Amino acid sequence: MASEPDDKLPPQGRFNRLRKLAGLSMHVGSEVLKAGAKQLSGTSPTELLSLGTAEKLVATLGEMKGAAMKLGQALSMDPDLLTPEVRQMMARLQNQAPAMSYAQVSRVVQEELGAPPEALFKEFSPDALAAASLGQVHRAVLHDGRPVAVKVQYPGIDVSMGHDMDNLGLVVKTVSKTSRMMDGTAYFQEFRDELMLELDYRREAQLAKSFAKSVSRLPDLYVPQVIEERSAHRVLTLELLEGQTLKDWVTTSPDPETRFRVARQLIRATYGPFLDAGEIHADPHPGNFMVMPDGRMGLLDFGSIKRFSPTFVTANRRMFQQALRLETLDVLGLCREVGFSVELAEAEAEVLLREVLHIAGRPMRSSPYDYGTCDINRDMRNHFTKNAARMMRIRPPPEAMMFFRATGGLAQNLRLVGAAGDFRQVFLEVGALVGE
């Protein structure tokens, strides 16, 4: 349940938001430096963030919402950076941000749909069911008796997001001027474009309908129906799914068989639509997956569905299929086909890229595989850190950023579920959905 609502909007003004983030960055940065110094000195295996700092992060990022809050959501998913207690605190950002008042909700609904919630719905709960980065969700009932979830966008969040992107863009531009290897402008533009598109709920409604078709061959997955007559630019009404979000479900101590089923569904939900239809759910935080009472997995939040170029999809399909067949891959050739640019000696680049695929492909090769002790993300981060100067000369195409966001988040969610079993067979099932 979201916290008590207030009438405060997300902080407005580019420099006001920059000031808030700068103050938070100084506080967090100081603590991280102290933690690193203690680890280097061997005085204690200290945590990266204290509970007090995490609480400050949650309060500030939750208030700011938008891009800042999405950053906090991503941080809360990494089990290798934070202690369980701090992660639990940070997880509040996944669907429990400070809520806006019902008066604000009613105004947005009136402006977008032409009437207040009381006239448009048989029932409309004034309390938020969930509150997140761009809007909050209310439980409601249509006049025909169908229960629905109504997502209402925060007033002014479009302006706030624009300011955040301007501030971040200035940082990226400044850093990029120092070196061609440090030029991140194309990646930032991809990130900015995708994030700003999430503000259009009409677009999200269309993506939800498309994604429902993409998972139609996977009957254990479910996308809620869009209620178009109760949806607009800043209001989106979907069929209400019953169940528990992934982050709540894992606290119920599910048995090993159920853990495996849910882990299998997460893999299918990520790779199935990508391999079959060339699109992926690129906002994989645990609040976007619902474990339903009938055993299906419900999928939520479709603003970040990413559609890839045919070239990117075709090359990745081939790489996926060859990895499943345990064939020796033409790593450099496939990466170039995907769209990578390589400014490194071919032999060096191939060694680095082969290690990336070796780490990522462990569950495809080994059976059984235990995601409860999975170190894929940690080992991948260590590989990139150890070889940073050389890895910066191997540049993926901008569209790959959303693919990495989705698959990296999948690995974190699978670690959270902690299932063990024959996951090679799961990947083989997914691979069988499409040919090369």
Stockholm file with secondary structure:
# STOCKHOLM 1.0

chainA/1-436         MASEPDDKLPPQGRFNRLRKLAGLSMHVGSEVLKAGAKQLSGTSPTELLSLGTAEKLVATLGEMKGAAMKLGQALSMDPDLLTPEVRQMMARLQNQAPAMSYAQVSRVVQEELGAPPEALFKEFSPDALAAASLGQVHRAVLHDGRPVAVKVQYPGIDVSMGHDMDNLGLVVKTVSKTSRMMDGTAYFQEFRDELMLELDYRREAQLAKSFAKSVSRLPDLYVPQVIEERSAHRVLTLELLEGQTLKDWVTTSPDPETRFRVARQLIRATYGPFLDAGEIHADPHPGNFMVMPDGRMGLLDFGSIKRFSPTFVTANRRMFQQALRLETLDVLGLCREVGFSVELAEAEAEVLLREVLHIAGRPMRSSPYDYGTCDINRDMRNHFTKNAARMMRIRPPPEAMMFFRATGGLAQNLRLVGAAGDFRQVFLEVGALVGE
#=GR chainA/1-436 SS CCCCCBSCCSCCSHHHHHHHHHHHHHHHHHHHHHHHHHHHHTSCCCCSSCHHHHHHHHHHHHHHCHHHHHHHHHHHTCTTTSCHHHHHHHGGGGTBCCCBCHHHHHHHHHHHHSSCHHHHCSEEEEEEEEECSSEEEEEEECTTSCEEEEEEECTTHHHHHHHHHHHHHHHHHHHHTTCGGGCCHHHHHHHHHHHHHTTCHHHHHHHHHHHHHHTTTCTTEECCCBCGGGCCSSEEEEECCCSEEHHHHGGGCCCHHHHHHHHHHHHHHHHHHHHHHSEEECCCCGGGEEECTTSCEEECCCTTEEECCHHHHHHHHHHHHHHHTTCCCCHHHHHHHHTCEECSCHHHHHHHHHHHHHHHTHHHHCSSEEGGGCCHHHHHHHHHHHTHHHHTTEECCTTHHHHHHHHHHHHHHHHHHTCEECHHHHHHHHHTTSCC
#=GC SS_cons         CCCCCBSCCSCCSHHHHHHHHHHHHHHHHHHHHHHHHHHHHTSCCCCSSCHHHHHHHHHHHHHHCHHHHHHHHHHHTCTTTSCHHHHHHHGGGGTBCCCBCHHHHHHHHHHHHSSCHHHHCSEEEEEEEEECSSEEEEEEECTTSCEEEEEEECTTHHHHHHHHHHHHHHHHHHHHTTCGGGCCHHHHHHHHHHHHHTTCHHHHHHHHHHHHHHTTTCTTEECCCBCGGGCCSSEEEEECCCSEEHHHHGGGCCCHHHHHHHHHHHHHHHHHHHHHHSEEECCCCGGGEEECTTSCEEECCCTTEEECCHHHHHHHHHHHHHHHTTCCCCHHHHHHHHTCEECSCHHHHHHHHHHHHHHHTHHHHCSSEEGGGCCHHHHHHHHHHHTHHHHTTEECCTTHHHHHHHHHHHHHHHHHHTCEECHHHHHHHHHTTSCC
//
